[in-house]
């Protein structure tokens, strides 16, 4: 997270895995030396100012094809190395999982993409918590075109965005409706469906819709529909204040108002679990990306709801990865002290997942280096 956004997709990538129609797939490249390449890429990341530690893993057809770890678990070289298979906070990559659950409910006929927010959650209208809730559709929430303002940052004052919640509050429990209430004090960003405007509130509302439709908390639905079936045994949704990461892992740090670095490992999991609360590993996250690409989780027409170009956008990264030679795309997410990115090939055969722990305010500033890591390991040799 930076003061621009708590749970934001990396600036250099699309909301979900970008579509890059290119002729070469990384699965066809030789795996010889890939382990060395991944380790070198992590060492390069760990040398960057503001990076405490870095881990990454490449997977081909579901099997490890190279893992690496560099830097340290704690600040100033302390705590030893981060295990390459350690858990980490995946940030806004959570949204792709939450969207998958929502679209599975659509597939079962339990709701429609055209359903109105006000009909699904009438309390929002009764309490005037979301402006124009009777016009906003599920589809608009999913694609960040609802115009509903973010519950975390206020960008209306000019200059650096002002946080609306305290990232160092590790004790207060925020219900999803509490976060929606925070967003109500801010002005809408656009007309419903008019354009893309990233807002964590959209996915906090989707979390509420999933619980209303199924009668189960989001954590239960994620486990039953994704984590369990895919045997993602090290993945879970953090939902409580002060939720630490289970097992040995890297700690992230964030400067307070006086510029002092503070350990944010005890992140408040009640801050928008549906917007960015999943904790996973490179292997588990790659398993999800593989299953999604290969049609195990959604039929093609619903998968396209997540990947079709947004209003005013053509999708993908300018020029594509590896100068347009790598067939696939990357998605990312960040929270205070962490930045993550995962490359996934179109056919689901290849993934490269990475996490860096940080000691800087601007978490997304490391995104170009993460993209460079993808290219250094996966770009075809010409």
For each residue, the residues with C-beta under 8 A, 3 or more apart:
1: 5 6 7 8 91 152 167 254 334 335 336 337 363
2: 5 8 334 361 362 363 364 365
3: 153 160 161 162 163 361
4: 8 153 155 160 161 362 364
5: 1 2 8 150 152 153 161 198 200 334 364
6: 1 152 153 163 165 167 200 271 272 275 276 335 336
7: 1 91 92 94 95 152 200 272 275 276 333 334 335
8: 1 2 4 5 11 91 92 198 333 334 364
9: 13 14 15 92 95 198 331 332 333
10: 13 330 331 332 333 334 339 341 364 367 370
11: 8 364 367
12: 317 330 332 367 368 371
13: 9 10 18 317 329 330 331 332 341 367 371
14: 9 17 18 313 315 316 317 329 331
15: 9 95 143 144 196 198 310 331
16: 95 96 99 306 307 331
17: 14 96 289 293 307 328 329 330 331 342 344
18: 13 14 315 316 317 329 330 331
19: 307 315 316 329 346
20: 316 317 320 321 324 326 327 328 329 346
21: 327
22: 320 321 322 324 325 326 327
23: 325 327
24: 28 322 325 326 327 380
25: 28 326 327 328 345 346 347 349 350
26: 29 60 326 327 328 345 349 350 378 380
27: 60 61 345 347 349 350
28: 24 25 380
29: 26 378 380 381
30: 33
31: 34 60 65 66
32:
33: 30 36 37
34: 31 37 38 58 65 66 377
35: 38 39 65 66 67 68
36: 33 39 40 66
37: 33 34 40 41 66 376 377
38: 34 35 41 42 56 57 58 66 67 68 352 377
39: 35 36 42 43 66 67 68 69 70
40: 36 37 43 44 68 376
41: 37 38 44 45 56 68 373 376 377
42: 38 39 45 46 54 55 56 68 69 70 71 354 373
43: 39 40 46 47 54 68 70
44: 40 41 47 48 369 373 376
45: 41 42 48 51 54 56 70 71 354 356 366 369 370 373
46: 42 43 51 52 53 54 70 71
47: 43 44 51
48: 44 45 51 366 369
49: 360
50: 358 359 360 365 366
51: 45 46 47 48 54 71 356 357 358 359 366
52: 46 71 72 74 75 250 251 252 253 356 357 358 359
53: 46 69 70 71 72 73 81 82 250 356 357
54: 42 43 45 46 51 68 69 70 71 82 354 355 356 357
55: 42 67 68 69 70 82 83 84 86 88 250 282 354 355
56: 38 41 42 45 67 68 84 282 352 353 354 355 373
57: 38 64 66 67 68 84 85 282 283 286 352 353 354
58: 34 38 64 65 66 67 350 351 352 377 378
59: 62 63 64 65 282 283 286 287 290 350 351 352 353
60: 26 27 31 63 65 349 350
61: 27 349
62: 59 286 287 290
63: 59 60
64: 57 58 59 67 283
65: 31 34 35 58 59 60
66: 31 34 35 36 37 38 39 57 58 377
67: 35 38 39 55 56 57 58 64 84 85 282
68: 35 38 39 40 41 42 43 54 55 56 57 84
69: 39 42 53 54 55 81 82 83 84
70: 39 42 43 45 46 53 54 55 81
71: 42 45 46 51 52 53 54 81 82 250 357
72: 52 53 75 76 77 78 79 80 81 82 250
73: 53 78 79 80 81 82 248 249 250 251
74: 52 78 79 251
75: 52 72 78 251 253 261 263 359
76: 72
77: 72
78: 72 73 74 75
79: 72 73 74 251
80: 72 73
81: 53 69 70 71 72 73
82: 53 54 55 69 71 72 73 86 248 249 250 357
83: 55 69 86 247 248 249
84: 55 56 57 67 68 69 282
85: 57 67 234 281 282 283
86: 55 82 83 245 247 248 249 250 281
87: 234 235 245 246 247 249 279 280 281
88: 55 245 249 250 279 280 281 338 340 355 357
89: 238 245 252 267 276 277 278 279 335 338 340 355
90: 93 94 276 278 279 280 285 333 340 355
91: 1 7 8 94 276 332 333 334 335 338 339 340
92: 7 8 9 95 275 276 332 333 334
93: 90 96 97 276 278 285 331 332 333 340 342
94: 7 90 91 97 98 203 237 273 274 275 276 277 278 333
95: 7 9 15 16 92 98 99 203 274 275 276 333
96: 16 17 93 99 100 288 292 306 331
97: 93 94 100 101 222 226 278 288
98: 94 95 101 102 203 206 207 210 218 222 274 275
99: 16 95 96 102 103 142 206 306
100: 96 97 103 104 225 226 292 297 298 306
101: 97 98 104 105 210 218 221 222 225 226
102: 98 99 105 106 138 142 206 209 210
103: 99 100 106 107 142 298 302 303 305 306
104: 100 101 107 108 225 297 298
105: 101 102 108 110 111 210 213 214
106: 102 103 109 110 111 112 113 138 302
107: 103 104 298 299 302
108: 104 105
109: 106
110: 105 106 213 214
111: 105 106 115 120 138 209 213
112: 106 115 138
113: 106 137 138 139 142 305
114: 137 138 139
115: 111 112 119 120 137 138
116: 119 120 133 134 135 136 137
117: 120 121 124 130 133 134 136 137 138 141 146 205 209
118: 121 122 124 125 130 133 134 135 136
119: 115 116 122 134
120: 111 115 116 117 138 209 212 213
121: 117 118 124 133 205 208 209 212
122: 118 119 125 126
123: 126 127 129 177
124: 117 118 121 127 129 130 133 180 205
125: 118 122 128 130 133 134
126: 122 123
127: 123 124
128: 125 131 184
129: 123 124 133 177 180 181 184
130: 117 118 124 125 133 136 148 180 183 184 205
131: 128 148 184 188
132: 135 136 147 188 192
133: 116 117 118 121 124 125 129 130 136
134: 116 117 118 119 125
135: 116 118 132 192
136: 116 117 118 130 132 133 140 141 146 147 148 192
137: 113 114 115 116 117 140 141 146 192 193
138: 102 106 111 112 113 114 115 117 120 141 142 206 209
139: 113 114 142 143 145 305
140: 136 137 143 145 146 147 192 193 202
141: 117 136 137 138 144 146 148 202 203 205 206 209
142: 99 102 103 113 138 139 202 206 305 306
143: 15 139 140 196 305 310
144: 15 141 196 197 198 199 202 310
145: 139 140 190 192 193 194 195 196 197 310 311
146: 117 136 137 140 141 192 193 197 199 202
147: 132 136 140 188 189 190 191 192 194 197
148: 130 131 136 141 183 188 189 199 201 202 205
149: 183 186 187 188 189 199 201
150: 5 153 183 186 198 199 200 201
151: 164 165 179 180 182 183 199 200 201 204 272
152: 1 5 6 7 163 164 165 200 271 272
153: 3 4 5 6 150 161 162 163 164
154: 157 161 162 163 164 186
155: 4 161 162
156: 186 187
157: 154 162
158:
159:
160: 3 4
161: 3 4 5 153 154 155
162: 3 153 154 155 157
163: 3 6 152 153 154 166 167
164: 151 152 153 154 182
165: 6 151 152 169 174 179 182 271
166: 163 169
167: 1 6 163 254 264 267 268 336
168: 254 256 262 264
169: 165 166 172 241 268
170: 241 242 266 267 268
171: 241 242 268
172: 169 241 268 270
173: 240 241 270
174: 165 178 179 268 270 271 272
175: 178 179 270
176: 179 180 204 205 207 208 272 273 274
177: 123 129 180 181 208
178: 174 175 181 182
179: 151 165 174 175 176 182 183 200 201 204 271 272
180: 124 129 130 151 176 177 183 184 201 204 205 208
181: 129 177 178 184
182: 151 164 165 178 179 185
183: 130 148 149 150 151 179 180 186 199 201
184: 128 129 130 131 180 181
185: 182
186: 149 150 154 156 183
187: 149 156
188: 131 132 147 148 149
189: 147 148 149 197 199
190: 145 147 194 195 197
191: 147 194
192: 132 135 136 137 140 145 146 147
193: 137 140 145 146 311
194: 145 147 190 191 311
195: 145 190 310 311 312
196: 15 143 144 145 310 311 312 313
197: 144 145 146 147 189 190
198: 5 8 9 15 144 150
199: 144 146 148 149 150 151 183 189 202
200: 5 6 7 150 151 152 179 203 204 272 275 276
201: 148 149 150 151 179 180 183 204 205
202: 140 141 142 144 146 148 199 205 206
203: 94 95 98 141 200 206 207 272 274 275 276
204: 151 176 179 180 200 201 207 208 272 274 275
205: 117 121 124 130 141 148 176 180 201 202 208 209
206: 98 99 102 138 141 142 202 203 209 210 274
207: 98 176 203 204 210 211 218 272 273 274 275
208: 121 176 177 180 204 205 211 212
209: 102 111 117 120 121 138 141 205 206 212 213
210: 98 101 102 105 206 207 213 214 216 218 221 274
211: 207 208 214 215 216 217 218
212: 120 121 208 209 215
213: 105 110 111 120 209 210
214: 105 110 210 211 220 221
215: 211 212
216: 210 211 220 221 224
217: 211 220 221 239
218: 98 101 207 210 211 221 222 237 239 273 274
219: 222 223 236 237 239 273
220: 214 216 217 223 224
221: 101 210 214 216 217 218 224 225
222: 97 98 101 218 219 225 226 227 237 278
223: 219 220 226 227 228 236 237
224: 216 220 221 228 229
225: 100 101 104 221 222 228 229 297
226: 97 100 101 222 223 229 230 232 288 297
227: 222 223 230 232 233 235 236 284
228: 223 224 225 231 232
229: 224 225 226
230: 226 227 284 287 288 291 296
231: 228 287
232: 226 227 228 235 280 284 287 288
233: 227 284
234: 85 87 247 280 281 283 284
235: 87 227 232 278 279 280 281 284 285 288
236: 219 223 227 246 278 279
237: 94 218 219 222 223 269 273 277 278 279
238: 89 243 267 269 273 277 278 279
239: 217 218 219 243 269 270 273 277
240: 173 243 269 270
241: 169 170 171 172 173 268 269 270
242: 170 171 266 268 269
243: 238 239 240 266 267 268 269
244: 265 266
245: 86 87 88 89 249 265 279
246: 87 236 279
247: 83 86 87 234
248: 73 82 83 86
249: 73 82 83 86 87 88 245
250: 52 53 55 71 72 73 82 86 88 355 357
251: 52 73 74 75 79 263 264 265 337 357
252: 52 89 263 264 265 335 336 337 338 357 358 359
253: 52 75 261 262 263 264 337 357 358 359
254: 1 167 168 261 262 264 336 337 358 359 361
255: 259 260 261 262 360 361
256: 168 259 260 261 262
257:
258:
259: 255 256
260: 255 256
261: 75 253 254 255 256 359
262: 168 253 254 255 256
263: 75 251 252 253 266
264: 167 168 251 252 253 254 267 336 337
265: 244 245 251 252 337
266: 170 242 243 244 263
267: 89 167 170 238 243 264 271 335 336 337
268: 167 169 170 171 172 174 241 242 243 271
269: 237 238 239 240 241 242 243 273 277
270: 172 173 174 175 239 240 241 273
271: 6 152 165 174 179 267 268 277
272: 6 7 151 152 174 176 179 200 203 204 207 275 276 277
273: 94 176 207 218 219 237 238 239 269 270 276 277
274: 94 95 98 176 203 204 206 207 210 218 277
275: 6 7 92 94 95 98 200 203 204 207 272
276: 6 7 89 90 91 92 93 94 95 200 203 272 273 333 335
277: 89 94 237 238 239 269 271 272 273 274
278: 89 90 93 94 97 222 235 236 237 238
279: 87 88 89 90 235 236 237 238 245 246
280: 87 88 90 232 234 235 284 285 288
281: 85 86 87 88 234 235 284 285
282: 55 56 57 59 67 84 85 285 286 353 354 355
283: 57 59 64 85 234 286 287 353
284: 227 230 232 233 234 235 280 281 287 288
285: 90 93 235 280 281 282 288 289 342 351 353
286: 57 59 62 282 283 289 290 342 344 351 353
287: 59 62 230 231 232 283 284 290 291
288: 96 97 226 230 232 235 280 284 285 291 292
289: 17 285 286 292 293 342 344 348 351 353
290: 59 62 286 287 293 294 344 348 349 351
291: 230 287 288 294 296 297 348
292: 96 100 288 289 296 297 298 303 348
293: 17 289 290 344 345 346 347 348
294: 290 291 347 348
295: 298 299 300 303
296: 230 291 292
297: 100 104 225 226 291 292
298: 100 103 104 107 292 295 302 303
299: 107 295 302 303
300: 295 303 304
301: 304 305
302: 103 106 107 298 299 305 306
303: 103 292 295 298 299 300 306 307
304: 300 301 307 308
305: 103 113 139 142 143 301 302 308
306: 16 96 99 100 103 142 302 303
307: 16 17 19 303 304 315
308: 304 305 315
309: 313 314 315
310: 15 143 144 145 195 196 313 315
311: 145 193 194 195 196
312: 195 196
313: 14 196 309 310
314: 309
315: 14 18 19 307 308 309 310
316: 14 18 19 20 320 329
317: 12 13 14 18 20 320 321 329 330 371
318:
319: 323 324
320: 20 22 316 317 323 324 325 326
321: 20 22 317 324 325 326 328 329 330 343 371 374 375 378 379
322: 22 24 325 326 375 378 379 380
323: 319 320
324: 20 22 319 320 321
325: 22 23 24 320 321 322 379 380 382
326: 20 22 24 25 26 320 321 322 374 375 378 379 380
327: 20 21 22 23 24 25 26 345 346 347
328: 17 20 25 26 321 343 344 345 346 350
329: 13 14 17 18 19 20 316 317 321 343 344 346
330: 10 12 13 17 18 317 321 341 342 343 344 370 371 374
331: 9 10 13 14 15 16 17 18 93 96 341 342 344
332: 9 10 12 13 91 92 93 339 340 341 342 364 367 370
333: 7 8 9 10 90 91 92 93 94 95 276 339 340
334: 1 2 5 7 8 10 91 92 338 339 340 363 364
335: 1 6 7 89 91 252 267 276 338 363
336: 1 6 167 252 254 264 267 363
337: 1 251 252 253 254 264 265 267 357 358 359 363
338: 88 89 91 252 334 335 355 356 357 358 363
339: 10 91 332 333 334 355 356 358 363 364 366 367 370
340: 88 89 90 91 93 332 333 334 353 354 355 356
341: 10 13 330 331 332 353 354 367 370 371 374
342: 17 93 285 286 289 330 331 332 351 352 353 354
343: 321 328 329 330 350 351 352 353 374 378
344: 17 286 289 290 293 328 329 330 331 348 350 351
345: 25 26 27 293 327 328 348 349 350 351
346: 19 20 25 293 327 328 329
347: 25 27 293 294 327
348: 289 290 291 292 293 294 344 345
349: 25 26 27 60 61 290 345
350: 25 26 27 58 59 60 328 343 344 345 378
351: 58 59 285 286 289 290 342 343 344 345
352: 38 56 57 58 59 342 343 373 374 377 378
353: 56 57 59 282 283 285 286 289 340 341 342 343
354: 42 45 54 55 56 57 282 340 341 342 370 373 374
355: 54 55 56 88 89 90 250 282 338 339 340
356: 45 51 52 53 54 338 339 340 366 370
357: 51 52 53 54 71 82 88 250 251 252 253 337 338
358: 50 51 52 252 253 254 337 338 339 363 366
359: 50 51 52 75 252 253 254 261 337
360: 49 50 255 363 365
361: 2 3 254 255
362: 2 4 365
363: 1 2 334 335 336 337 338 339 358 360 366
364: 2 4 5 8 10 11 332 334 339 367
365: 2 50 360 362 368
366: 45 48 50 51 339 356 358 363 369 370
367: 10 11 12 13 332 339 341 364 370 371
368: 12 365 371 372
369: 44 45 48 366 372 373
370: 10 45 330 332 339 341 354 356 366 367 373 374
371: 12 13 317 321 330 341 367 368 374 375
372: 368 369 375 376
373: 41 42 44 45 56 352 354 369 370 376 377
374: 321 326 330 341 343 352 354 370 371 377 378
375: 321 322 326 371 372 378 379
376: 37 40 41 44 372 373 379
377: 34 37 38 41 58 66 352 373 374
378: 26 29 58 321 322 326 343 350 352 374 375
379: 321 322 325 326 375 376
380: 24 26 28 29 322 325 326
381: 29
382: 325
